[in-house]
């Protein structure tokens, strides 16, 4: 270890152990009290840059002026005399570990959860003091109360351990400087901008679980780190009320982009819950074909087949062979949700039959799909209720069912998970796996 600064022999230090410590110079003269530590954001670990000795005037003693920290006496010893150390004004680009991080929520991307920081773990390395972890357990709270030693002694009496619950800072993400901004009353501020590289490795359902644990401001911080496609997938995994909250607080252009990448039925569900003016504004920011599909769905009652269906489905003309049909599917690259079945239509777009992917794949390449398709297609009408649609899916053991008009032209597709969302209680449907 570099002699620039020495810490306790273990090499470990916790923030609450140094907060409140006396700052003395080499002549044992008092130079202040540690009110906080400032740190500079670096990867993978933030680096401590100074001691805050006056909150009001935001005066900071540079960390380079520190010689050692004596844990036993809780004293920070400077390299020279106090007259040689000139406190500087805090750099607004730095974060304050106590003010900005302690007691705040952070996102643990390894554990796929939101946790509260009870203490911060620091390690001396190469002359620097690095922020390497967050203590999220009871022991961190006991340490702050000054009773950690007593608690450990009591635990040993009962032959119990008092483990630490530490989260590596590498799994938390880099800090976003907060300046003088303070969170709204009663709101827990995530002072962390979650790394897009890290969070993008999570499943959208895991990201959704994290986001649903946060307030409106923190949700926007997370969504700002996601690509449009990942943001849309994450939004799909959330409850409708949370989806609406996210879109309401989002920049309109960004919201329009994300809604355009969602299935039309999902986007319609969200827009139907927004004020008319806001919904129209977002529709105007979507591509014309995307907006047209969503507007069509908004014209149906929410609890009907028309309100449940998506306009993303796959149709092929009846004159194709099996090989040409497969080639056409490759060209279209349909979404997984819309390719449960392939629907066969005539020149006037009447629904003539339905193909299973299995039959299509094993058929001879030159065999006409007319010979493969099931002609007796089970379908529902736009005005049918959600309960009626659920009964049809259950009776015929279907993963999806087409919605047709009076002339048997296909209007949309309803998948089994969309029906379950509509007819099952929230407490039950949250426990069910998605079909895709």
C-alpha positions in Angstrom: 0.0 0.0 0.0 1.2 3.5 -0.8 2.2 5.6 2.2 0.0 8.4 0.9 -2.7 7.4 3.5 -2.9 4.6 6.0 -6.2 3.1 7.2 -6.8 0.3 9.8 -4.7 -2.8 9.4 -7.7 -4.7 7.9 -7.5 -2.3 4.9 -11.3 -1.8 5.3 -13.1 1.3 6.5 -16.8 2.1 6.7 -18.1 5.6 6.1 -19.8 5.9 9.4 -16.5 5.1 11.2 -14.9 8.2 9.8 -17.9 10.6 9.9 -17.6 12.7 13.0 -13.9 12.0 13.4 -11.6 14.8 14.6 -9.2 16.2 12.0 -5.8 17.0 13.6 -2.5 18.2 12.1 1.0 16.8 12.7 1.3 18.9 15.8 -1.9 17.4 17.3 -3.8 20.6 16.8 -7.5 20.4 15.9 -8.3 21.3 12.3 -12.0 20.4 12.1 -14.5 17.6 12.1 -15.3 15.2 9.3 -18.8 16.1 8.2 -18.8 14.0 4.9 -16.5 12.6 2.3 -16.5 13.7 -1.4 -15.8 11.3 -4.2 -15.2 11.4 -7.9 -17.1 9.0 -10.2 -14.8 6.5 -11.8 -15.1 2.9 -13.1 -15.3 0.5 -11.4 -15.0 2.3 -8.1 -15.5 6.0 -7.1 -12.4 7.6 -5.5 -12.5 9.7 -2.4 -11.3 13.2 -3.1 -11.7 15.0 0.2 -13.0 15.6 3.7 -15.9 17.9 4.1 -15.1 19.9 7.3 -17.8 22.6 6.9 -21.2 21.8 5.4 -22.4 25.4 5.4 -19.5 26.8 3.5 -18.9 23.5 1.7 -15.2 23.5 2.6 -13.2 20.4 1.7 -9.7 19.3 2.7 -8.1 17.4 -0.2 -7.6 13.8 0.4 -4.0 14.1 -0.7 -3.4 16.2 2.5 -4.4 13.2 4.7 -1.7 11.1 6.3 -3.6 8.5 8.2 -6.8 7.6 9.9 -6.7 6.2 13.5 -9.8 4.1 14.0 -9.2 3.6 17.7 -9.2 7.3 18.5 -11.3 8.3 15.5 -8.8 10.8 14.4 -7.8 11.9 10.8 -4.2 13.0 10.8 -3.0 15.5 8.2 0.4 15.5 6.6 1.4 19.0 7.8 0.3 21.9 10.0 -3.2 23.2 9.8 -2.0 26.5 8.5 -0.5 24.7 5.5 -3.8 23.1 4.6 -6.2 25.4 2.7 -9.7 24.0 2.5 -11.2 24.5 -1.0 -14.8 24.8 -2.1 -16.4 21.5 -2.9 -16.3 20.5 -6.6 -19.9 20.4 -7.9 -18.9 17.4 -10.1 -18.1 15.3 -6.9 -20.7 13.4 -4.9 -21.0 13.5 -1.1 -21.1 10.0 0.2 -23.1 10.8 3.3 -25.5 13.3 1.8 -26.0 11.7 -1.6 -25.7 7.9 -1.0 -26.2 7.0 2.7 -29.8 6.0 3.5 -30.7 6.2 -0.2 -32.0 3.4 -2.5 -29.7 1.8 -5.0 -30.2 -0.8 -7.7 -28.4 -4.0 -7.1 -28.2 -5.4 -10.7 -26.8 -8.8 -9.5 -29.7 -9.3 -7.0 -32.2 -7.7 -9.4 -33.6 -5.6 -6.6 -33.7 -2.2 -5.0 -31.9 -1.9 -1.7 -31.3 0.8 0.9 -27.7 1.8 1.8 -27.0 1.6 5.5 -23.3 2.1 5.3 -20.5 2.3 2.7 -17.4 0.2 2.5 -14.1 1.9 1.7 -10.8 0.3 0.8 -7.3 1.9 0.6 -5.6 1.0 -2.7 -2.5 2.5 -4.3 -2.7 5.6 -2.2 -6.4 6.2 -3.0 -9.5 5.4 -0.9 -12.1 3.7 -3.0 -15.8 3.2 -2.5 -16.1 -0.6 -3.1 -19.4 -1.7 -1.5 -22.7 -0.9 0.2 -23.7 -2.4 3.5 -27.4 -3.1 3.1 -27.9 -5.2 6.3 -28.7 -4.8 9.9 -25.1 -4.8 10.9 -24.7 -1.5 9.0 -27.5 0.1 11.1 -25.9 -1.3 14.3 -22.6 0.2 13.3 -24.1 3.6 12.8 -25.8 3.4 16.2 -22.4 2.6 17.7 -23.5 -0.8 19.1 -22.0 -3.1 16.5 -19.5 -4.4 19.0 -22.1 -5.1 21.7 -24.3 -6.9 19.1 -21.5 -9.1 18.0 -20.7 -10.0 21.7 -24.4 -10.9 22.3 -24.5 -13.0 19.1 -21.4 -14.9 20.2 -23.1 -15.7 23.6 -25.8 -17.4 21.7 -23.4 -19.1 19.3 -24.7 -17.0 16.4 -23.0 -15.1 13.7 -23.7 -11.5 12.8 -22.9 -11.5 9.1 -22.5 -8.4 6.9 -24.8 -7.9 3.9 -22.5 -6.3 1.4 -23.2 -5.4 -2.2 -20.2 -4.8 -4.5 -20.2 -1.4 -6.0 -19.6 -3.0 -9.4 -23.1 -4.3 -9.3 -24.7 -1.0 -8.3 -23.6 1.3 -11.1 -21.9 4.6 -11.3 -23.0 7.6 -9.3 -24.7 10.6 -10.8 -23.6 13.9 -9.1 -26.6 15.6 -7.5 -25.2 19.1 -6.9 -27.5 21.0 -4.5 -30.6 19.2 -5.7 -32.6 17.6 -2.9 -35.4 14.9 -3.3 -39.0 15.9 -2.9 -40.4 15.5 0.6 -41.1 11.8 1.4 -39.3 10.6 -1.8 -36.3 8.3 -1.7 -33.8 9.5 -4.3 -31.8 7.1 -6.3 -28.6 9.1 -6.7 -27.4 6.5 -9.1 -27.6 6.5 -12.9 -27.8 2.8 -13.6 -25.3 1.8 -16.3 -27.0 0.9 -19.5 -24.3 -1.8 -20.1 -25.2 -3.5 -16.8 -28.9 -3.1 -16.7 -29.3 -4.2 -20.4 -28.1 -7.7 -19.4 -31.1 -8.1 -17.2 -34.4 -9.7 -18.4 -37.1 -7.0 -19.0 -39.2 -8.7 -16.2 -36.3 -8.2 -13.7 -35.9 -4.5 -14.8 -39.7 -4.1 -14.4 -39.6 -5.5 -10.9 -36.8 -3.0 -10.0 -38.6 0.0 -11.7 -41.9 -0.8 -9.9 -40.1 -0.3 -6.6 -39.0 3.2 -7.4 -40.7 6.6 -7.5 -41.5 8.6 -10.6 -38.2 10.5 -10.8 -36.1 7.3 -10.3 -38.1 5.4 -12.9 -37.1 8.0 -15.5 -33.5 7.6 -14.5 -33.6 3.9 -15.2 -35.6 4.3 -18.5 -33.1 6.9 -19.7 -30.5 4.2 -19.6 -32.4 1.7 -21.8 -32.6 1.4 -25.5 -36.0 2.0 -27.1 -36.6 -1.7 -27.7 -35.5 -2.7 -24.2 -37.6 0.1 -22.7 -40.7 -1.1 -24.6 -40.1 -4.7 -23.5 -39.7 -3.6 -19.9 -42.8 -1.4 -20.0 -44.8 -4.5 -21.3 -43.8 -6.4 -18.1 -45.2 -3.7 -15.8 -48.7 -3.3 -14.3 -50.9 -0.9 -16.2 -51.0 1.8 -13.5 -47.1 1.8 -13.4 -47.0 1.9 -17.2 -49.2 5.0 -17.3 -47.1 6.6 -14.6 -43.9 6.1 -16.6 -45.3 7.5 -19.8 -47.0 10.4 -18.1 -43.6 11.6 -16.7 -41.6 10.9 -19.8 -40.6 13.3 -22.5 -43.3 13.1 -25.2 -40.9 12.2 -28.0 -39.2 9.5 -26.0 -42.7 8.2 -24.9 -43.9 8.1 -28.5 -40.8 6.2 -29.6 -41.3 3.6 -26.9 -45.1 3.2 -27.5 -44.4 2.7 -31.2 -42.2 -0.3 -30.3 -44.8 -1.9 -28.2 -47.6 -4.2 -29.5 -50.5 -2.0 -30.6 -52.8 -3.5 -27.9 -50.4 -2.7 -25.1 -49.9 0.9 -26.4 -53.6 1.3 -26.7 -54.2 0.1 -23.1 -51.8 2.8 -21.9 -53.1 5.6 -24.0 -56.7 4.9 -23.0 -55.7 5.7 -19.4 -54.1 9.1 -20.3 -55.9 12.4 -20.8 -57.2 12.8 -24.3 -54.8 15.7 -25.1 -51.8 13.8 -23.9 -52.8 10.6 -25.8 -53.4 12.6 -29.1 -50.0 14.2 -28.7 -48.2 10.9 -28.3 -50.1 9.4 -31.2 -48.9 12.3 -33.4 -45.3 11.4 -32.5 -45.6 7.8 -33.6 -45.2 6.5 -37.1 -48.4 6.8 -39.1 -48.9 3.0 -39.5 -48.2 2.4 -35.8 -50.6 5.2 -34.8 -53.3 3.9 -37.1 -53.2 0.4 -35.5 -53.5 1.9 -32.1 -56.3 4.3 -33.0 -58.3 1.4 -34.4 -57.9 -0.5 -31.1 -58.9 2.6 -29.1 -62.3 2.5 -30.8 -63.3 -0.7 -28.9 -64.5 -1.2 -25.4 -61.7 -2.3 -23.1 -63.3 -5.6 -21.9 -64.2 -6.8 -25.4 -62.4 -8.9 -27.9 -61.8 -5.8 -30.0 -60.2 -4.1 -26.9 -58.0 -7.2 -26.1 -56.8 -7.9 -29.6 -53.5 -6.9 -31.3 -53.3 -6.0 -34.9 -50.0 -7.9 -35.2 -50.8 -11.2 -36.8 -49.5 -13.2 -39.8 -51.5 -13.9 -43.0 -50.4 -15.5 -46.2 -52.2 -15.9 -49.5 -53.9 -19.3 -50.1 -52.1 -20.0 -53.4 -48.6 -20.5 -51.8 -46.7 -23.7 -51.5 -45.2 -24.8 -48.2 -41.7 -23.6 -49.2 -42.9 -20.3 -50.5 -44.9 -19.8 -47.3 -41.8 -20.4 -45.2 -39.8 -18.0 -47.4 -42.5 -15.4 -46.9 -42.4 -15.8 -43.1 -38.7 -15.4 -43.2 -39.1 -12.2 -45.2 -41.8 -10.8 -42.8 -39.8 -11.7 -39.6 -42.9 -11.7 -37.5 -42.8 -11.1 -33.7 -42.9 -14.3 -31.6 -46.3 -13.4 -30.1 -48.0 -13.1 -33.5 -46.7 -16.3 -35.0 -48.6 -18.9 -32.8 -50.6 -19.6 -36.0 -50.3 -18.6 -39.6 -53.7 -17.5 -41.1 -54.5 -18.2 -44.8 -56.6 -15.6 -46.7 -58.0 -15.3 -50.2 -57.7 -12.3 -52.5 -60.5 -10.4 -50.7 -58.8 -11.1 -47.3 -61.4 -13.5 -46.1 -60.1 -15.9 -43.6 -59.9 -19.4 -45.3 -57.9 -21.4 -42.9 -55.1 -21.7 -40.3 -51.7 -23.4 -40.5 -49.7 -24.9 -37.6 -46.0 -24.2 -37.8 -45.3 -27.9 -37.3 -47.3 -29.0 -40.3 -45.8 -26.3 -42.4 -42.2 -27.3 -41.5 -42.5 -31.0 -42.1 -44.5 -30.7 -45.3 -43.0 -31.3 -48.8 -41.7 -28.0 -50.2 -44.0 -28.1 -53.2 -47.2 -29.1 -51.3 -49.9 -26.3 -51.5 -50.8 -24.9 -48.2 -54.5 -25.4 -49.1 -53.9 -29.0 -48.4 -52.2 -28.3 -45.0 -54.5 -25.7 -43.5 -57.3 -26.3 -41.1 -60.4 -25.0 -42.8 -62.7 -24.9 -39.8 -61.2 -21.9 -38.0 -62.3 -21.1 -34.5 -62.8 -17.3 -34.2 -64.5 -14.6 -32.1 -66.2 -11.3 -32.9 -64.9 -7.9 -31.8 -68.0 -7.3 -29.6 -67.5 -10.6 -27.7 -66.7 -10.2 -24.0 -63.4 -11.1 -22.4 -65.1 -14.0 -20.5 -66.4 -15.4 -23.8 -63.0 -15.2 -25.4 -61.5 -17.0 -22.4 -64.1 -19.7 -22.7 -63.3 -20.3 -26.4 -59.5 -20.5 -25.7 -60.1 -22.9 -22.9 -62.7 -25.1 -24.7 -60.5 -25.6 -27.8 -57.1 -25.5 -26.0 -55.8 -22.6 -28.1 -52.8 -20.3 -27.5 -54.5 -17.6 -29.6 -57.7 -16.9 -31.4 -58.4 -14.6 -34.4 -61.0 -11.8 -34.2 -63.1 -11.5 -37.4 -65.8 -9.2 -38.7 -69.2 -10.1 -40.2 -67.6 -11.1 -43.5 -65.0 -13.3 -41.8 -62.1 -10.9 -42.5 -59.5 -11.1 -39.7 -59.3 -8.0 -37.7 -56.9 -9.0 -34.9 -55.4 -11.7 -32.7 -56.0 -12.4 -29.0 -53.3 -14.4 -27.1 -54.0 -16.4 -24.0 -51.9 -14.2 -21.8 -53.8 -11.1 -22.8 -57.1 -12.8 -21.8 -55.7 -13.9 -18.5 -54.6 -10.4 -17.8 -58.2 -9.3 -18.4 -60.1 -12.0 -16.5 -57.9 -13.0 -13.6 -57.4 -11.1 -10.3 -54.1 -9.2 -10.1 -52.9 -11.3 -7.2 -53.2 -14.5 -9.4 -52.0 -13.3 -12.7 -48.7 -11.9 -11.3 -47.8 -15.4 -10.4 -48.4 -16.9 -13.8 -45.5 -17.2 -16.4 -45.8 -15.3 -19.6 -46.5 -17.4 -22.8 -43.7 -15.6 -24.6 
